[in-house]
């Protein structure tokens, strides 16, 4: 079986790779019937010669490969008929901008395996870049706070060679006794907590966080849905009920907005669920938050100030709570500074690629290259043989242009 690693073609360019050079060698050793070919690229974080010097063939034509691996969406004109592709397709929510991609995949009888829906037999995701979104999102939050308060200047994460250098940057700052609220308990928030724990910031309970108006040192609280939402009918919070009936809940974040200086939003948000807080609540004098690092980056979603995605080169903007309008970053103390980069893992492409490739090798390739006994590849296949698979048949009207 011949595997091809695609050159990323999206704009802005993505430097990540599904497999590092060393991991390509490892794959060929673990699966002797598999060989890997890499398409040349001038933008990826590993150079072509990094692959070729380890004996991995680098060439333009991948037509003899049966499986093709990328990271982001493949260009419409680059699909090869009848092949199996693995990448983040961003089609499962009927994203309008990728309708043509899905139509092309069906037309060319491509088996599309989407990383986003690769799960184990218990239904839990087994691959993604969430940890690195959390790591960089937390870092960017501190960077914004330092610039806003004129306390310190951190090097942009994408200018750091790797995670080690990013942590070195953090080791040289001194934080005042600020209070930090973190939402979520998945991979993304796990990355956030790694940064907070590296800085030795004290973790406190929700009760202590709300009681302590003037901590002596920086502290943080981790908030779950039961902390910032409540049932409209007054019944006790139930997590599974919240997942299944989010429309029956309302926001209850206000006590934390009165106590937090920095909010790091890392929780998945269902559009049917309540917002974290409203624009009117942000106008109140007791709304204390001055910096929001919105890792989730749901535009006009749970956080009213996230009106657009920012970019790696220009990551911050200000939200004027009085007018509801966006203004240049750090332009007024009355504003709230927002970080809303929607491709955070791209800032540490080498480390992110290493972790992603590790999960591919350990959790996906045994099913892809040998027997798919647990149905891992089958469950994540959106299309096959020119048709939508049963699990994704709900996309038919979308694919039909309706």
Buried (B, 14 or more C-beta within 10 A) or exposed (E): EBBBBBBBBEEEEBBBBBBBBBBBBBBBEEBEEBBBBBBEBEEBBBBBEBBBEEEBEBEEEBEEBEBBBBBBBBBBEBBBEEBBBBBBBBBBEEBEEBBEBBBBBBEBBBBBBBBBBBBEEEEEBBBBBBBBBBBBBBBBBBBBBBBBBEEBEBBBBBEBEBBEEBBEBBEEBEBEEBBBBBBBBBBBBBBBBBBBEBBEBEBBEBEEBBEBEEBEEBBBBBBBBBBBBBBEEEEEBEEEBBEEEBEBBEBBBBEBBBBBBBBBBBBBBBEEBBBBBBEEBBEBEEBBBBBBBBBBBBEEBBBBBBBEBBEBEEBBBBBBBEEBEBBEBBEEEEBBBBBBBBBBBBBBBBBBBBBBBBBBBEBBBBBBBEEBEBEBBEBBBBBBEBEBBEBBEEBEEBBEEE
